[in-house]
Amino acid sequence: MPNPLEAIFNMLRIAFDNTNEPKSPLHVIEVGDTWTYLTLVEEFIQYEEIGLNTATDDEVKEMLTDVVKICESQVKRLSTFMRKVGILLPDVTSAKPNSAPNEVPLGVKLTDDEITNGVAFKLVTCSTACAKGQVDSVRNDVCNMWNEFFLEWTIFGGTLKILMRKRGWLKVPPYYYAPGTPKR
């Protein structure tokens, strides 16, 4: 009987080995997933720019700078792939101009709490889109791209949660106590 870890390793090696895979054309769902995801991440960058224009907390600004780098890297890799395979790129809104946080009127400007929770929401949306793209993909190169993107969001999400918890901004649903259990 083969070693289970060796069997898993061989299965993964075969699943992700692109050298023997014929380059079939993308199917329509793979095309739709890439186009939708690129639009999503481009719009995420616009939100981050708004956050950078209104954030006052230095750690929030650093987090926003980090997530902009992740998004820009993903946009570059995905755009290059899409051009290579002939998928038209989506039309996206233009970059936001720079402004100072104190110049944005109260009531219009986002608070640091709102910014981080907005980033967390967009992170969940991007992660879900990556998982969908991975499941929908037939080609290994496309599947690997989605896995890379998802892993980047997973790593970033851990640091975002630490910042949100540290500042008291993490939104926690009400605790559940099963009927008949003592309340704590």
Contact map, one row per residue, 1 for C-alpha under 8 A:
1110000000000000000000000000000000000000000000000000000000000000000000000000000000000000000000000000000000000000000000000000000000000000000000000000000000000000000000000000000000000000
1111011000000000000000000000000000000000000000000000000000000000000000000000000000000000000000000000000000000000000000000000000000000000000000000000000000000000000000000000000000000000
1111111000000000000000000000000000000000000000000000000000000000000000000000000000000000000000000000000000000000000000000000000000000000000000000000000000000000000000000000000000000000
0111111100000000000000000000000000000000000000000000000000000000000000000000000000000000000000000000000000000000000000000000000000000000000000000000000000000000000000000000000000000000
0011111110000000000000000000000000000000000000000000000000000000000000000000000000000000000000000000000000000000000000000000000000000000000000000000000000000000000000000000000000000000
0111111111000000000000000000000000000000000000000000000000000000000000000000000000000000000000000000000000000000000000000000000000000000000000000000000000000000000000000000000000000000
0111111111100000000000000000000000000000000000000000000000000000000000000000000000000000000000000000000000000000000000000000000000000000000000000000000000000000000000000000000000000000
0001111111110000000000000000000000000000000000000000000000000000000000000000000000000000000000000000000000000000000000000000000000000000000000000000000000000000000000000000000000000000
0000111111111000000000000000000000000000000000000000000000000000000000000000000000000000000000000000000000000000000000000000000000000000000000000000000000000000000000000000000000000000
0000011111111100000000000000000000000000000000000000000000000000000000000000000000000000000000000000000000000000000000000000000000000000000000000000000000000000000000000000000000000000
0000001111111110000000000000000000000000000000000000000000000000000000000000000000000000000000000000000000000000000000000000000000000000000000000000000000000000000000000000000000000000
0000000111111111000000000000000000000000000000000000000000000000000000000000000000000000000000000000000000000000000000000000000000000000000000000000000000000000000000000000000000000000
0000000011111111100000000000000000000000000000000000000000000000000000000000000000000000000000000000000000000000000000000000000000000000000000000000000000000000000000000000000000000000
0000000001111111100000000000000000000000000000000000000000000000000000000000000000000000000000000000000000000000000000000000000000000000000000000000000000000000000000000000000000000000
0000000000111111100000000000000000000000000000000000000000000000000000000000000000000000000000000000000000000000000000000000000000000000000100000000000000000000000000000000000000000000
0000000000011111110000000000000000000000000000000000000000000000000000000000000000000000000000000000000000000000000000000000000000000000000110010000000000000000000000000000000000000000
0000000000001111111110000000000000000000000000000000000000000000000000000000000000000000000000000000000000000000000000000000000000000000000100000000000000000000000000000000000000000000
0000000000000001111110000000000000000000000000000000000000000000000000000000000000000000000000000000000000000000000000000000000000000000000110000000000000000000000000000000000000000000
0000000000000000111110000000000000000000000000000000000000000000000000000000000000000000000000000000000000000000000000000000000000000000000000000000000000000000000000000000000000000000
0000000000000000111111000000000000000000000000000000000000000000000000000000000000000000000000000000000000000000000000000000000000000000000000000000000000000000000000000000000000000000
0000000000000000111111100000000000000000000000000000000000000000000000000000000000000000000000000000000000000000000000000000000000000000001100000000000000000000000000000000000000000000
0000000000000000000111110000000000000000000000000000000000000000000000000000000000000000000000000000000000000000000000000000000000000000000000000000000000000000000000000000000000000000
0000000000000000000011111000000000000000000000000000000000000000000000000000000000000000000000000000000000000000000000000000000000000000001000000000000000000000000000000000000000000000
0000000000000000000001111100000000000000000000000000000000000000000000000000000000000000000000000000000000000000000000000000000000000000001000000000000000000000000000000000000000000000
0000000000000000000000111110000000000000000000000000000000000000000000000000000000000000000000000000000000000000000000000000000000000000000000000000000000000000000000000000000000000000
0000000000000000000000011111011000000000000000000000000000000000000000000000000000000000000000000000000000000000000000000000000000000000001000000000000000000000000000000000000000000000
0000000000000000000000001111111000000000000000000000000000000000000000000000000000000000000000000000000000000000000000000000000000000000000000000000000000000000000000000000000000000000
0000000000000000000000000111111100000000000000000000000000000000000000000000000000000000000000000000000000000000000000000000000000000000000000000000000000000000000000000000000000000000
0000000000000000000000000011111110000000000000000000000000000000000000000000000000000000000000000000000000000000000000000000000000000001100000000000000000000000000000000000000000000000
0000000000000000000000000111111111000000000000000000000000000000000000000000000000000000000000000000000000000000000000000000000000001001100000000000000000000000000000000000000000000000
0000000000000000000000000111111111100000000000000000000000000000000000000000000000000010000000000000000000000000000000000000000000000000000000000000000000000000000000000000000000000000
0000000000000000000000000001111111110000000000000000000000000000000000000000000000000000000000000000000000000000000000000000000000000000000000000000000000000000000000000000000000000000
0000000000000000000000000000111111111000000000000000000000000000000000000000000000000000000000000000000000000000000000000000000010011000000000000000000000000000000000000000000000000000
0000000000000000000000000000011111111100000000000000000000000000000000000000010001000000000000000000000000000000000000000000000000001000000000000000000000000000000000000000000000000000
0000000000000000000000000000001111111110000000000000000000000000000000000000000000000011110000000000000000000000000000000000000000000000000000000000000000000000000000000000000000000000
0000000000000000000000000000000111111111000000000000000000000000000000000000000000000000000000000000000000000000000000000000000000000000000000000000000000000000000000000000000000000000
0000000000000000000000000000000011111111100000000000000000000000000000000000000000000000000000000000000000000000000000000000010011000000000000000000000000000000000000000000000000000000
0000000000000000000000000000000001111111110000000000000000000000000000000010011000000000110000000000000000000000000000000000000000000000000000000000000000000000000000000000000000000000
0000000000000000000000000000000000111111111000000000000000000000000000000000000000000000011100000000000000000000000000000000000000000000000000000000000000000000000000000000000000000000
0000000000000000000000000000000000011111111100000000000000000000000000000000000000000000000000000000000000000000000000000000010000000000000000000000000000000000000000000000000000000000
0000000000000000000000000000000000001111111110000000000000000000000000100110000000000000000000000000000000000000000000000000010000000000000000000000000000000000000000000000000000000000
0000000000000000000000000000000000000111111111000000000000000000000000100010000000000000000100000000000000000000000000000000000000000000000000000000000000000000000000000000000000000000
0000000000000000000000000000000000000011111111100000000000000000000000000000000000000000000110000000000000000000000000000000000000000000000000000000000000000000000000000000000000000000
0000000000000000000000000000000000000001111111110000000000000000000000100000000000000000000000000000000000000000000000000100000000000000000000000000000000000000000000000000000000000000
0000000000000000000000000000000000000000111111111000000000000000000100110000000000000000000000000000000000000000000000000000000000000000000000000000000000000000000000000000000000000000
0000000000000000000000000000000000000000011111111100000000000000000000000000000000000000000011110000000000000000000000000000000000000000000000000000000000000000000000000000000000000000
0000000000000000000000000000000000000000001111111110000000000000000000000000000000000000000000000000000000000000000000000000000000000000000000000000000000000000000000000000000000000000
0000000000000000000000000000000000000000000111111111000000000001001100000000000000000000000000000000000000000000000000100000000000000000000000000000000000000000000000000000000000000000
0000000000000000000000000000000000000000000011111111100000000000000000000000000000000000000000110100000000000000000000000000000000000000000000000000000000000000000000000000000000000000
0000000000000000000000000000000000000000000001111111110000000000000000000000000000000000000000010000000000000000000000000000000000000000000000000000000000000000000000000000000000000000
0000000000000000000000000000000000000000000000111111111000001001000000000000000000000000000000000000000000000101001000000000000000000000000000000000000000000000000000000000000000000000
0000000000000000000000000000000000000000000000011111111000001001100000000000000000000000000000000000000000000000000000000000000000000000000000000000000000000000000000000000000000000000
0000000000000000000000000000000000000000000000001111111000000000000000000000000000000000000000000111100000000000000000000000000000000000000000000000000000000000000000000000000000000000
0000000000000000000000000000000000000000000000000111111100000000000000000000000000000000000000000011110100001111000000000000000000000000000000000000000000000000000000000000000000000000
0000000000000000000000000000000000000000000000000011111111011000000000000000000000000000000000000000100000000111001000000000000000000000000000000000000000000000000000000000000000000000
0000000000000000000000000000000000000000000000000000011111011000000000000000000000000000000000000000100000000001000000000000000000000000000000000000000000000000000000000000000000000000
0000000000000000000000000000000000000000000000000000001111111000000000000000000000000000000000000000000000000001000000000000000000000000000000000000000000000000000000000000000000000000
0000000000000000000000000000000000000000000000000000001111111100000000000000000000000000000000000000000000000000000000000000000000000000000000000000000000000000000000000000000000000000
0000000000000000000000000000000000000000000000000000000011111110000000000000000000000000000000000000000000000000000000000000000000000000000000000000000000000000001000000000000000000000
0000000000000000000000000000000000000000000000000000001111111111000000000000000000000000000000000000000000000001000100000000000000000000000000000000000000000000000000000000000000000000
0000000000000000000000000000000000000000000000000011001111111111100000000000000000000000000000000000000000000000000000000000000000000000000000000000000000000000000000000000000000000000
0000000000000000000000000000000000000000000000000000000001111111110000000000000000000000000000000000000000000000000000000000000000000000000000000000000000000000000000000000000000000000
0000000000000000000000000000000000000000000000000000000000111111111000000000000000000000000000000000000000000000000000000000000000000000000000000000000000000001000000000000000000000000
0000000000000000000000000000000000000000000000010011000000011111111100000000000000000000000000000000000000000000000000000000000000000000000000000000000000000000000000000000000000000000
0000000000000000000000000000000000000000000000000001000000001111111110000000000000000000000000000000000000000000000000000000000000000000000000000000000000000000000000000000000000000000
0000000000000000000000000000000000000000000000000000000000000111111111000000000000000000000000000000000000000000000000000000000000000000000000000000000000000000000000000000000000000000
0000000000000000000000000000000000000000000000010000000000000011111111100000000000000000000000000000000000000000000000000000000000000000000000000000000000010000000000000000000000000000
0000000000000000000000000000000000000000000010010000000000000001111111110000000000000000000000000000000000000000000000000000000000000000000000000000000000000000000000000000000000000000
0000000000000000000000000000000000000000000000000000000000000000111111111000000000000000000000000000000000000000000000000000000000000000000000000000000000000000000000000000000000000000
0000000000000000000000000000000000000000000000000000000000000000011111111100000000000000000000000000000000000000000000000000000000000000000000000000000100000000000000000000000000000000
0000000000000000000000000000000000000000110110000000000000000000001111111110000000000000000000000000000000000000000000000000000000000000000000000000000000000000000000000000000000000000
0000000000000000000000000000000000000000000010000000000000000000000111111111000000000000000000000000000000000000000000000000000000000000000000000000000000000000000000000000000000000000
0000000000000000000000000000000000000000000000000000000000000000000011111111100000000000000000000000000000000000000000000000000000000000000000000000000000000000000000000000000000000000
0000000000000000000000000000000000000000100000000000000000000000000001111111110000000000000000000000000000000000000000000000000000000000000000000000100000000000000000000000000000000000
0000000000000000000000000000000000000100110000000000000000000000000000111111111000000000000000000000000000000000000000000000000000000000000000000000000000000000000000000000000000000000
0000000000000000000000000000000000000000000000000000000000000000000000011111111100000000000000000000000000000000000000000000000000000000000000000000000000000000000000000000000000000000
0000000000000000000000000000000000000000000000000000000000000000000000001111111110000000000000000000000000000000000000000000000000000000000000000000000000000000000000000000000000000000
0000000000000000000000000000000001000100000000000000000000000000000000000111111111000000000000000000000000000000000000000000000000000000000000000000000000000000000000000000000000000000
0000000000000000000000000000000000000100000000000000000000000000000000000011111111100000100000000000000000000000000000000000000000000000000000000000000000000000000000000000000000000000
0000000000000000000000000000000000000000000000000000000000000000000000000001111111110000000000000000000000000000000000000000000000000000000000000000000000000000000000000000000000000000
0000000000000000000000000000000000000000000000000000000000000000000000000000111111111000000000000000000000000000000000000000000000000000000000000000000000000000000000000000000000000000
0000000000000000000000000000000001000000000000000000000000000000000000000000011111111111100000000000000000000000000000000000000000000000000000000000000000000000000000000000000000000000
0000000000000000000000000000000000000000000000000000000000000000000000000000001111111111100000000000000000000000000000000000000000000000000000000000000000000000000000000000000000000000
0000000000000000000000000000000000000000000000000000000000000000000000000000000111111110000000000000000000000000000000000000000000000000000000000000000000000000000000000000000000000000
0000000000000000000000000000000000000000000000000000000000000000000000000000000011111110000000000000000000000000000000000000000000000000000000000000000000000000000000000000000000000000
0000000000000000000000000000000000000000000000000000000000000000000000000000000001111111000000000000000000000000000000000000000000000000000000000000000000000000000000000000000000000000
0000000000000000000000000000001000100000000000000000000000000000000000000000000001111111100000000000000000000000000000000000000000000000000000000000000000000000000000000000000000000000
0000000000000000000000000000000000100000000000000000000000000000000000000000000001100111110000000000000000000000000000000000000000000000000000000000000000000000000000000000000000000000
0000000000000000000000000000000000100100000000000000000000000000000000000000001001100011111000000000000000000000000000000000000000000000000000000000000000000000000000000000000000000000
0000000000000000000000000000000000100110000000000000000000000000000000000000000000000001111100000000000000000000000000000000000000000000000000000000000000000000000000000000000000000000
0000000000000000000000000000000000000010000000000000000000000000000000000000000000000000111110000000000000000000000000000000000000000000000000000000000000000000000000000000000000000000
0000000000000000000000000000000000000010011000000000000000000000000000000000000000000000011111000000000000000000000000000000000000000000000000000000000000000000000000000000000000000000
0000000000000000000000000000000000000000001001000000000000000000000000000000000000000000001111100000000000000000000000000000000000000000000000000000000000000000000000000000000000000000
0000000000000000000000000000000000000000000001000000000000000000000000000000000000000000000111110000000000000000000000000000000000000000000000000000000000000000000000000000000000000000
0000000000000000000000000000000000000000000001001000000000000000000000000000000000000000000011111000000000000000000000000000000000000000000000000000000000000000000000000000000000000000
0000000000000000000000000000000000000000000001001100000000000000000000000000000000000000000001111100000000000000000000000000000000000000000000000000000000000000000000000000000000000000
0000000000000000000000000000000000000000000000000000000000000000000000000000000000000000000000111110000000000000000000000000000000000000000000000000000000000000000000000000000000000000
0000000000000000000000000000000000000000000000001000100000000000000000000000000000000000000000011111000000000000000000000000000000000000000000000000000000000000000000000000000000000000
0000000000000000000000000000000000000000000000000000110000000000000000000000000000000000000000001111101100000000000000000000000000000000000000000000000000000000000000000000000000000000
0000000000000000000000000000000000000000000000000000110000000000000000000000000000000000000000000111111100000000000000000000000000000000000000000000000000000000000000000000000000000000
0000000000000000000000000000000000000000000000000000111100000000000000000000000000000000000000000011111100001000000000000000000000000000000000000000000000000000000000000000000000000000
0000000000000000000000000000000000000000000000000000010000000000000000000000000000000000000000000001111110000000000000000000000000000000000000000000000000000000000000000000000000000000
0000000000000000000000000000000000000000000000000000000000000000000000000000000000000000000000000011111110000000000000000000000000000000000000000000000000000000000000000000000000000000
0000000000000000000000000000000000000000000000000000010000000000000000000000000000000000000000000011111111011000000000000000000000000000000000000000000000000000000000000000000000000000
0000000000000000000000000000000000000000000000000000000000000000000000000000000000000000000000000000011111111000000000000000000000000000000000000000000000000000000000000000000000000000
0000000000000000000000000000000000000000000000000000000000000000000000000000000000000000000000000000000111111000000000000000000000000000000000000000000000000000000000000000000000000000
0000000000000000000000000000000000000000000000000000000000000000000000000000000000000000000000000000000011111100000000000000000000000000000000000000000000000000000000000000000000000000
0000000000000000000000000000000000000000000000000000000000000000000000000000000000000000000000000000000111111100000000000000000000000000000000000000000000000000000000000000000000000000
0000000000000000000000000000000000000000000000000000010000000000000000000000000000000000000000000000100111111110000000000000000000000000000000000000000000000000000000000000000000000000
0000000000000000000000000000000000000000000000000010011000000000000000000000000000000000000000000000000000111111011000000000000000000000000000000000000000000000000000000000000000000000
0000000000000000000000000000000000000000000000000000011000000000000000000000000000000000000000000000000000001111111000000000000000000000000000000000000000000000000000000000000000000000
0000000000000000000000000000000000000000000000000010011110010000000000000000000000000000000000000000000000000111111100000000000000000000000000000000000000000000000000000000000000000000
0000000000000000000000000000000000000000000000000000000000000000000000000000000000000000000000000000000000000011111110000000000000000000000000000000000000000000000100001000000000000000
0000000000000000000000000000000000000000000000000000000000000000000000000000000000000000000000000000000000000111111111000000000000000000000000000000000000000000000000000000000000000000
0000000000000000000000000000000000000000000000000010001000000000000000000000000000000000000000000000000000000111111111100000000000000000000000000000000000000000000000000000000000000000
0000000000000000000000000000000000000000000000000000000000010000000000000000000000000000000000000000000000000001111111110000000000000000000000000000000000000001000100001000000000000000
0000000000000000000000000000000000000000000000000000000000000000000000000000000000000000000000000000000000000000111111111000000000000000000000000000000000000000000000001110000000000000
0000000000000000000000000000000000000000000000000000000000000000000000000000000000000000000000000000000000000000011111111100000000000000000000000000000000000000000000000000000000000000
0000000000000000000000000000000000000000000000010000000000000000000000000000000000000000000000000000000000000000001111111110000000000000000000000000000000000000000000000000000000000000
0000000000000000000000000000000000000000000000000000000000000000000000000000000000000000000000000000000000000000000111111111000000000000000000000000000000001001000000000000000000000000
0000000000000000000000000000000000000000000000000000000000000000000000000000000000000000000000000000000000000000000011111111100000000000000000000000000000000000000000000000000000000000
0000000000000000000000000000000000000000000100000000000000000000000000000000000000000000000000000000000000000000000001111111110000000000000000000000000000000000000000000000000000000000
0000000000000000000000000000000000000000000000000000000000000000000000000000000000000000000000000000000000000000000000111111111000000000000000000000000010001000000000000000000000000000
0000000000000000000000000000000000000000000000000000000000000000000000000000000000000000000000000000000000000000000000011111111100000000000000000000000000000000000000000000000000000000
0000000000000000000000000000000000000000000000000000000000000000000000000000000000000000000000000000000000000000000000001111111110000000000000000000000000000000000000000000000000000000
0000000000000000000000000000000000001001100000000000000000000000000000000000000000000000000000000000000000000000000000000111111111000000000000000000010010000000000000000000000000000000
0000000000000000000000000000000000000000000000000000000000000000000000000000000000000000000000000000000000000000000000000011111111100000000000000000110011000000000000000000000000000000
0000000000000000000000000000000000000000000000000000000000000000000000000000000000000000000000000000000000000000000000000001111111110000000000000000000000000000000000000000000000000000
0000000000000000000000000000000010001000000000000000000000000000000000000000000000000000000000000000000000000000000000000000111111111000000000000000000000000000000000000000000000000000
0000000000000000000000000000000000001000000000000000000000000000000000000000000000000000000000000000000000000000000000000000011111111100000000000110110000000000000000000000000000000000
0000000000000000000000000000000000000000000000000000000000000000000000000000000000000000000000000000000000000000000000000000001111111110000000000110010000000000000000000000000000000000
0000000000000000000000000000000010000000000000000000000000000000000000000000000000000000000000000000000000000000000000000000000111111111000000000000000000000000000000000000000000000000
0000000000000000000000000000010011000000000000000000000000000000000000000000000000000000000000000000000000000000000000000000000011111111100000100100000000000000000000000000000000000000
0000000000000000000000000000000000000000000000000000000000000000000000000000000000000000000000000000000000000000000000000000000001111111100001110110000000000000000000000000000000000000
0000000000000000000000000000000000000000000000000000000000000000000000000000000000000000000000000000000000000000000000000000000000111111100000100000000000000000000000000000000000000000
0000000000000000000000000000110000000000000000000000000000000000000000000000000000000000000000000000000000000000000000000000000000011111110000000000000000000000000000000000000000000000
0000000000000000000000000000110000000000000000000000000000000000000000000000000000000000000000000000000000000000000000000000000000001111111101100000000000000000000000000000000000000000
0000000000000000000000000000000000000000000000000000000000000000000000000000000000000000000000000000000000000000000000000000000000000001111101100000000000000000000000000000000000000000
0000000000000000000010110100000000000000000000000000000000000000000000000000000000000000000000000000000000000000000000000000000000000000111111100000000000000000000000000000000000000000
0000000000000011110010000000000000000000000000000000000000000000000000000000000000000000000000000000000000000000000000000000000000000000111111110000000000000000000000000000000000000000
0000000000000001010000000000000000000000000000000000000000000000000000000000000000000000000000000000000000000000000000000000000000000000001111111000000000000000000000000000000000000000
0000000000000000000000000000000000000000000000000000000000000000000000000000000000000000000000000000000000000000000000000000000000000100111111111100000000000000000000000000000000000000
0000000000000000000000000000000000000000000000000000000000000000000000000000000000000000000000000000000000000000000000000000000000001110111111111110000000000000000000000000000000000000
0000000000000001000000000000000000000000000000000000000000000000000000000000000000000000000000000000000000000000000000000000000000000100000111111111000000000000000000000000000000000000
0000000000000000000000000000000000000000000000000000000000000000000000000000000000000000000000000000000000000000000000000000000000000000000011111111100000000000000000000000000000000000
0000000000000000000000000000000000000000000000000000000000000000000000000000000000000000000000000000000000000000000000000000000001101100000001111111110000000000000000000000000000000000
0000000000000000000000000000000000000000000000000000000000000000000000000000000000000000000000000000000000000000000000000000000001100100000000111111111000000000000000000000000000000000
0000000000000000000000000000000000000000000000000000000000000000000000000000000000000000000000000000000000000000000000000000000000000000000000011111111100000000000000000000000000000000
0000000000000000000000000000000000000000000000000000000000000000000000000100000000000000000000000000000000000000000000000000001001000000000000001111111110000000000000000000000000000000
0000000000000000000000000000000000000000000000000000000000000000000000000000000000000000000000000000000000000000000000000000011001100000000000000111111111000000000000000000000000000000
0000000000000000000000000000000000000000000000000000000000000000000000000000000000000000000000000000000000000000000000000000000000000000000000000011111111100000000000000000000000000000
0000000000000000000000000000000000000000000000000000000000000000000001000000000000000000000000000000000000000000000000000000000000000000000000000001111111110000000000000000000000000000
0000000000000000000000000000000000000000000000000000000000000000000000000000000000000000000000000000000000000000000000000010011000000000000000000000111111111000000000000000000000000000
0000000000000000000000000000000000000000000000000000000000000000000000000000000000000000000000000000000000000000000000000000001000000000000000000000011111111100000000000000000000000000
0000000000000000000000000000000000000000000000000000000000000000000000000000000000000000000000000000000000000000000000000000000000000000000000000000001111111110000000000000000000000000
0000000000000000000000000000000000000000000000000000000000000000001000000000000000000000000000000000000000000000000000000000000000000000000000000000000111111111000000000000000000000000
0000000000000000000000000000000000000000000000000000000000000000000000000000000000000000000000000000000000000000000000010010000000000000000000000000000011111111100000000000000000000000
0000000000000000000000000000000000000000000000000000000000000000000000000000000000000000000000000000000000000000000000000000000000000000000000000000000001111111110000000000000000000000
0000000000000000000000000000000000000000000000000000000000000000000000000000000000000000000000000000000000000000000000000000000000000000000000000000000000111111111000000000000000000000
0000000000000000000000000000000000000000000000000000000000000010000000000000000000000000000000000000000000000000000100010000000000000000000000000000000000011111111100000000000000000000
0000000000000000000000000000000000000000000000000000000000000000000000000000000000000000000000000000000000000000000000000000000000000000000000000000000000001111111110000100000000000000
0000000000000000000000000000000000000000000000000000000000000000000000000000000000000000000000000000000000000000000000000000000000000000000000000000000000000111111111000000000000000000
0000000000000000000000000000000000000000000000000000000000100000000000000000000000000000000000000000000000000000000000000000000000000000000000000000000000000011111111100000000000000000
0000000000000000000000000000000000000000000000000000000000000000000000000000000000000000000000000000000000000000100100000000000000000000000000000000000000000001111111111100000000000000
0000000000000000000000000000000000000000000000000000000000000000000000000000000000000000000000000000000000000000000000000000000000000000000000000000000000000000111111111100000000000000
0000000000000000000000000000000000000000000000000000000000000000000000000000000000000000000000000000000000000000000000000000000000000000000000000000000000000000011111111000000000000000
0000000000000000000000000000000000000000000000000000000000000000000000000000000000000000000000000000000000000000000000000000000000000000000000000000000000000000001111111100000000000000
0000000000000000000000000000000000000000000000000000000000000000000000000000000000000000000000000000000000000000000000000000000000000000000000000000000000000000000111111100000000000000
0000000000000000000000000000000000000000000000000000000000000000000000000000000000000000000000000000000000000000100110000000000000000000000000000000000000000000000111111110000000000000
0000000000000000000000000000000000000000000000000000000000000000000000000000000000000000000000000000000000000000000010000000000000000000000000000000000000000000100110111111000000000000
0000000000000000000000000000000000000000000000000000000000000000000000000000000000000000000000000000000000000000000010000000000000000000000000000000000000000000000000001111100000000000
0000000000000000000000000000000000000000000000000000000000000000000000000000000000000000000000000000000000000000000000000000000000000000000000000000000000000000000000000111110000000000
0000000000000000000000000000000000000000000000000000000000000000000000000000000000000000000000000000000000000000000000000000000000000000000000000000000000000000000000000011111000000000
0000000000000000000000000000000000000000000000000000000000000000000000000000000000000000000000000000000000000000000000000000000000000000000000000000000000000000000000000001111100000000
0000000000000000000000000000000000000000000000000000000000000000000000000000000000000000000000000000000000000000000000000000000000000000000000000000000000000000000000000000111110000000
0000000000000000000000000000000000000000000000000000000000000000000000000000000000000000000000000000000000000000000000000000000000000000000000000000000000000000000000000000011111000000
0000000000000000000000000000000000000000000000000000000000000000000000000000000000000000000000000000000000000000000000000000000000000000000000000000000000000000000000000000001111101110
0000000000000000000000000000000000000000000000000000000000000000000000000000000000000000000000000000000000000000000000000000000000000000000000000000000000000000000000000000000111111000
0000000000000000000000000000000000000000000000000000000000000000000000000000000000000000000000000000000000000000000000000000000000000000000000000000000000000000000000000000000011111000
0000000000000000000000000000000000000000000000000000000000000000000000000000000000000000000000000000000000000000000000000000000000000000000000000000000000000000000000000000000001111100
0000000000000000000000000000000000000000000000000000000000000000000000000000000000000000000000000000000000000000000000000000000000000000000000000000000000000000000000000000000011111110
0000000000000000000000000000000000000000000000000000000000000000000000000000000000000000000000000000000000000000000000000000000000000000000000000000000000000000000000000000000010011111
0000000000000000000000000000000000000000000000000000000000000000000000000000000000000000000000000000000000000000000000000000000000000000000000000000000000000000000000000000000010001111
0000000000000000000000000000000000000000000000000000000000000000000000000000000000000000000000000000000000000000000000000000000000000000000000000000000000000000000000000000000000000111
